[in-house]
Every structure is written in structure tokens, then in C-alpha cells.
Amino acid sequence: MKIFRLIVLILFTLVHAQHAFAQDYSQAIREARASLDRFIEKWNSIDDAAVREELSYPHISHGPNGFVVIEQAQDWFVGYDNLRQQGWGSSAFNNITVRQASDDKVNFTVEFSRIRPNGEVYLSGLVYYVWTRQDGEWGMQYRSGDLFYERHDSAEVESAIAEAMETIEEFFIAFNSADNSALREVTHIPQIMLNQNFFIHAENTSSPLANIDFNRLREQESWLRSDRIDVQVTHATPTRVFFELAFERYDRNNEKYRTVPALWVLSKRDNRWGVDFRSLMEPSFQR
């Protein structure tokens, strides 16, 4: 157990490390970053319609109480009245880190501040963004913020990381056993997956995410098993942990045929850890 916790702590020190990109996604990063910059400018313009131009849909806000999914642009709004009641005058992005990238998706972590009209910073936080390209246009599709990231109890965070890591281990054991019942014990409903740009919202246990067709996987891909590699903790709270990892698929000859980088978000709901959100990047193929 001590060795496991040491490994967890080492992983956590990589919070500001960037993934090594196997391909050159510099143009995608530049375009997504330009949209990110426009987003905060438009946010401060107090113009909902302008902000909507820098979003992708369905748009996912991942808050403490679960998901808010906005299907259409006209249904999205900032909520400036609530911000003004806090004494808000503007917001600023302080540190922006590119986490993962592909041609049509870029993930960022951003430290932000909320500022009063007199220039006083009254709140700082961290947010994880997933920016996607739809019909040639970049926009933010997923966000999950932490307003109190500098105030968490370190022991609680360490415990959360250890429990979430154990849940990932249990996920892959259940997956390789083709055991959907066991998988439902380590995942949550509702649950969302962005498979590249394909949106899957599991709102109940009848969803394909809760009932994986392992026979089809074996027939179509000769799948035998999946392994996770390069697991890194990028951010953690006592009730939510963000992981960057890659999973590999092996065929019945035990040869690797696909590697998929991904963002996984695990949350603690009703005293149980489970997978909430997955964002899969562009896969690489070995055959």
C-alpha cells in the first residue's frame, strides 16, 4: 500500500506536465487556442450571443452535481446577473496548459481569476476544457471547474487519487472479463463519452455505454484484451480526479493493434467512485 501511494504521489507531481504529441498538431493547437482567447474576450463583453460562437454542441458543463448538457446554442447563457451579484467585473486566464491534442480536439487546463470592477481579484480557480472542431470551426465542448483548487486538504486529495486509481484498475479487470455488471459498479449513470467528436450520453443503464457488446468487439476487431498505459493525474479534488492515459487493444494473437489517448474523469457520487466522463483522442493503429 505504501508503494502504491508513493506511485500515486509521483504521478500527481506531473500535474503541469504536457503529453508528448506523437504527431504534429501545432496548427490545431493554434486554432483552438485562438478560439480560447476569443472566448474569454467575448465572456468579458457581456454578450451571450458572442460567447456562443466559441462553443461546440452538445455543450457539457460538468459541475459538482453532475452534467448540464445544452443541445442547441440558443439554450446556452452565461448568467451575468449571478456574477454581478458576486461583485464580478471581468475574468482573466492566468496560466494555460495544452494537455492533449489531435486534429479535431485540444484539451486545456486553465487557471482563471474573477476580478471586481476596481481590479481586485476576489476568486481564483482552475478549469479543464475540451475544445473540438465541428464543421471547420473550433469551440469549447466540455468544461469542469474547481473554484477552490488551492484550498483542498492534501490528505483528502491523496485519498481521492488512490481510490480513483483503484477504480480504474477495477474498470480494466471488468472490461477484460467482458463483465458489464462489474463495469456498472465502477462507472456512473449519467455518463458521457466524446469518442473523438462522437457524443454519447448514457442517461440510463440501457445505454450502449452500460452494455458493451463484447461479442461484436471480438468479431469486428478480433479483440482479446485492453490495457491502460501512461496514467497521469492532471488535477484532483476530494470528489473528482482527472486522468490522462492511453489504452491499448490487443487481438487474439496478443498483438497490439490500437492505441487511444484519452481524458478520463472519475467522480465520487453517493460515496462510490466511478467513471463520469471520457474524451477519446485520435487513435493510432499498429496494423
VMD Tcl script that draws the C-alpha trace (Angstrom):
set ca {
  {0.00 0.00 0.00}
  {2.88 2.40 0.81}
  {4.46 1.70 -2.57}
  {1.12 2.33 -4.28}
  {0.70 5.66 -2.50}
  {4.25 6.65 -3.44}
  {3.49 5.92 -7.09}
  {0.32 8.00 -6.81}
  {2.25 10.92 -5.36}
  {4.84 10.74 -8.13}
  {2.06 10.79 -10.71}
  {0.47 13.77 -9.04}
  {3.67 15.80 -9.39}
  {3.15 15.60 -13.15}
  {0.14 17.91 -12.90}
  {1.75 20.57 -15.05}
  {3.45 18.19 -17.46}
  {2.26 18.12 -21.06}
  {1.68 14.97 -23.06}
  {4.21 14.27 -25.76}
  {2.38 14.51 -29.07}
  {3.13 11.65 -31.43}
  {2.19 13.82 -34.42}
  {2.44 17.50 -35.21}
  {-0.82 19.06 -34.07}
  {0.60 22.58 -33.84}
  {-1.93 24.05 -36.26}
  {-4.87 22.53 -34.37}
  {-3.41 23.84 -31.11}
  {-3.00 27.35 -32.55}
  {-6.57 27.40 -33.87}
  {-8.08 26.04 -30.65}
  {-6.01 28.47 -28.58}
  {-7.22 31.37 -30.74}
  {-10.81 30.31 -30.02}
  {-9.97 30.05 -26.31}
  {-8.63 33.62 -26.37}
  {-11.72 34.84 -28.21}
  {-13.91 33.05 -25.67}
  {-12.59 35.00 -22.68}
  {-12.74 38.28 -24.62}
  {-16.36 37.62 -25.53}
  {-17.15 36.48 -21.99}
  {-15.99 39.85 -20.73}
  {-18.04 41.64 -23.39}
  {-21.21 40.55 -21.51}
  {-22.74 39.25 -24.75}
  {-24.24 35.74 -24.60}
  {-24.63 35.55 -28.37}
  {-20.95 36.34 -28.89}
  {-19.84 33.73 -26.34}
  {-21.97 31.07 -28.06}
  {-19.85 31.50 -31.19}
  {-16.90 29.90 -29.36}
  {-18.78 26.80 -28.17}
  {-19.36 23.36 -29.66}
  {-22.54 21.36 -29.17}
  {-23.84 19.37 -27.42}
  {-22.12 21.51 -24.78}
  {-21.22 19.82 -21.48}
  {-20.81 21.56 -18.14}
  {-19.57 19.09 -15.52}
  {-20.41 20.58 -12.14}
  {-20.44 19.27 -8.56}
  {-23.99 17.94 -9.02}
  {-23.37 16.24 -12.36}
  {-23.79 17.19 -16.00}
  {-25.65 20.03 -17.64}
  {-25.94 19.26 -21.36}
  {-27.00 22.02 -23.75}
  {-28.02 20.66 -27.13}
  {-28.50 23.94 -29.03}
  {-26.73 27.29 -28.98}
  {-29.84 29.33 -28.23}
  {-30.31 27.47 -24.93}
  {-26.90 28.48 -23.54}
  {-26.27 31.59 -21.48}
  {-23.58 32.83 -19.10}
  {-25.67 34.04 -16.18}
  {-24.17 37.51 -15.82}
  {-26.70 38.58 -13.17}
  {-25.36 35.95 -10.77}
  {-21.78 37.00 -11.49}
  {-22.57 40.67 -10.85}
  {-24.16 39.76 -7.51}
  {-20.76 38.33 -6.53}
  {-19.15 41.69 -7.36}
  {-17.79 40.46 -10.72}
  {-16.43 42.89 -13.27}
  {-14.33 40.68 -15.55}
  {-12.46 37.37 -15.76}
  {-8.90 36.59 -16.80}
  {-6.96 33.50 -17.86}
  {-3.65 33.41 -16.00}
  {-1.95 30.13 -16.97}
  {-2.96 28.00 -19.95}
  {-1.57 24.49 -20.47}
  {-2.16 22.30 -23.51}
  {-2.86 18.81 -22.18}
  {-3.72 16.59 -25.17}
  {-4.21 17.34 -28.86}
  {-5.37 15.85 -32.15}
  {-6.52 17.35 -35.44}
  {-10.05 17.95 -34.14}
  {-9.66 18.12 -30.36}
  {-7.44 20.02 -27.92}
  {-7.61 19.79 -24.13}
  {-6.52 22.65 -21.88}
  {-6.15 23.28 -18.18}
  {-6.59 26.95 -17.35}
  {-6.05 28.89 -14.14}
  {-8.50 31.78 -14.06}
  {-9.41 34.75 -11.91}
  {-12.60 36.68 -11.29}
  {-11.99 40.39 -10.83}
  {-14.05 43.18 -9.29}
  {-14.59 46.44 -11.21}
  {-11.90 48.06 -9.04}
  {-9.34 45.49 -10.22}
  {-9.35 43.32 -7.09}
  {-9.11 39.56 -7.68}
  {-11.75 38.01 -5.45}
  {-11.68 34.40 -6.66}
  {-9.22 32.13 -8.46}
  {-9.85 28.68 -9.83}
  {-8.84 26.01 -12.31}
  {-10.88 24.63 -15.17}
  {-10.41 21.71 -17.58}
  {-11.59 22.47 -21.11}
  {-12.10 20.21 -24.13}
  {-12.08 22.21 -27.36}
  {-13.40 20.47 -30.50}
  {-13.64 21.33 -34.19}
  {-17.07 20.96 -35.77}
  {-17.65 21.82 -39.44}
  {-14.26 23.52 -39.50}
  {-14.96 25.76 -36.51}
  {-13.36 25.38 -33.07}
  {-15.34 25.69 -29.85}
  {-15.38 24.64 -26.21}
  {-17.46 21.47 -25.77}
  {-16.63 20.39 -22.21}
  {-15.72 22.25 -19.05}
  {-15.26 21.25 -15.43}
  {-14.09 23.88 -12.98}
  {-12.67 23.90 -9.48}
  {-13.17 27.20 -7.67}
  {-11.28 26.06 -4.59}
  {-8.28 24.25 -6.03}
  {-5.80 25.99 -3.72}
  {-7.76 25.16 -0.56}
  {-8.24 21.38 -0.67}
  {-6.99 19.27 2.20}
  {-3.92 17.42 0.88}
  {-4.74 14.21 2.76}
  {-8.25 14.14 1.30}
  {-6.86 14.72 -2.19}
  {-4.29 11.95 -1.77}
  {-7.01 9.57 -0.62}
  {-9.22 10.54 -3.57}
  {-6.41 9.86 -6.04}
  {-5.71 6.44 -4.52}
  {-9.39 5.44 -4.62}
  {-9.86 6.72 -8.16}
  {-6.72 4.89 -9.34}
  {-8.05 1.68 -7.80}
  {-11.35 2.24 -9.62}
  {-9.50 2.46 -12.95}
  {-7.76 -0.82 -12.17}
  {-11.12 -2.43 -11.41}
  {-12.54 -1.00 -14.64}
  {-9.93 -2.74 -16.79}
  {-10.30 -6.01 -14.88}
  {-14.05 -5.92 -15.50}
  {-13.60 -4.87 -19.14}
  {-11.17 -7.70 -19.88}
  {-13.56 -10.11 -18.19}
  {-16.34 -8.83 -20.50}
  {-18.41 -8.27 -17.37}
  {-20.92 -5.45 -17.85}
  {-22.33 -5.90 -14.36}
  {-18.91 -5.32 -12.85}
  {-18.34 -2.35 -15.16}
  {-21.53 -0.72 -13.94}
  {-20.09 -0.89 -10.41}
  {-17.14 1.32 -11.43}
  {-18.97 3.72 -13.76}
  {-21.75 6.21 -13.14}
  {-25.06 6.92 -14.79}
  {-25.43 9.52 -16.22}
  {-22.11 9.18 -18.03}
  {-20.76 10.89 -21.16}
  {-18.20 9.90 -23.76}
  {-16.73 12.01 -26.56}
  {-15.28 9.40 -28.91}
  {-13.22 11.86 -30.93}
  {-16.20 14.12 -31.85}
  {-18.94 11.49 -31.49}
  {-21.13 12.34 -28.48}
  {-22.62 9.52 -26.36}
  {-24.79 10.40 -23.36}
  {-25.65 7.42 -21.16}
  {-28.70 8.69 -19.29}
  {-29.76 5.24 -18.05}
  {-28.49 1.66 -17.87}
  {-29.96 0.78 -21.28}
  {-27.25 2.86 -22.98}
  {-24.56 1.06 -25.02}
  {-22.01 2.55 -22.63}
  {-23.55 0.45 -19.86}
  {-23.98 -2.63 -22.05}
  {-20.83 -3.06 -24.12}
  {-21.21 -5.57 -26.96}
  {-18.08 -7.62 -26.35}
  {-19.09 -10.27 -28.90}
  {-19.19 -7.61 -31.61}
  {-15.82 -6.27 -30.46}
  {-14.34 -9.75 -30.79}
  {-15.93 -10.35 -34.19}
  {-15.02 -6.98 -35.74}
  {-11.57 -6.48 -34.24}
  {-10.54 -9.93 -33.02}
  {-10.27 -8.19 -29.65}
  {-8.75 -10.13 -26.77}
  {-7.96 -7.55 -24.07}
  {-7.24 -3.90 -23.30}
  {-4.50 -2.37 -21.18}
  {-4.02 1.15 -19.81}
  {-0.66 2.92 -20.03}
  {0.83 6.34 -19.24}
  {-1.67 7.10 -16.47}
  {-1.20 10.66 -15.19}
  {-3.21 12.66 -12.70}
  {-3.67 16.19 -14.05}
  {-5.95 17.55 -11.33}
  {-7.71 16.24 -8.26}
  {-10.23 17.32 -5.64}
  {-11.63 15.24 -2.76}
  {-14.53 14.19 -5.01}
  {-13.18 14.36 -8.60}
  {-9.96 13.22 -10.29}
  {-8.82 13.97 -13.85}
  {-6.63 11.40 -15.57}
  {-4.79 11.44 -18.85}
  {-3.98 7.96 -20.07}
  {-3.85 5.80 -23.14}
  {-5.46 2.41 -23.60}
  {-4.20 -0.29 -25.90}
  {-6.18 -3.04 -27.58}
  {-4.72 -6.48 -28.28}
  {-6.07 -9.09 -30.67}
  {-6.48 -12.83 -30.16}
  {-2.84 -13.29 -31.20}
  {-1.95 -10.98 -28.31}
  {-0.67 -8.35 -30.75}
  {-1.36 -4.68 -30.12}
  {-3.49 -3.16 -32.87}
  {-4.71 0.18 -31.50}
  {-3.63 2.86 -29.02}
  {-6.03 5.60 -27.93}
  {-5.01 8.59 -25.76}
  {-7.86 9.82 -23.58}
  {-9.06 12.03 -20.77}
  {-10.94 10.21 -18.02}
  {-12.81 11.99 -15.24}
  {-13.83 10.00 -12.17}
  {-16.18 11.36 -9.51}
  {-17.34 10.24 -6.11}
  {-21.14 10.02 -6.04}
  {-23.14 8.59 -3.17}
  {-19.86 7.51 -1.54}
  {-18.82 5.49 -4.62}
  {-16.10 6.29 -7.16}
  {-16.89 5.77 -10.81}
  {-16.11 6.93 -14.34}
  {-18.15 10.03 -15.24}
  {-16.66 11.36 -18.44}
  {-14.29 10.11 -21.13}
  {-12.87 12.04 -24.05}
  {-11.06 9.86 -26.59}
  {-8.43 11.37 -28.84}
  {-7.37 10.26 -32.31}
  {-6.19 6.61 -32.21}
  {-3.03 5.21 -33.70}
  {-3.07 1.84 -35.44}
  {-0.43 -0.84 -35.40}
  {-1.79 -2.87 -38.29}
}
mol new
graphics top color blue
foreach p $ca { graphics top sphere $p radius 0.5 }
foreach p [lrange $ca 0 end-1] q [lrange $ca 1 end] { graphics top cylinder $p $q radius 0.2 }
display resetview
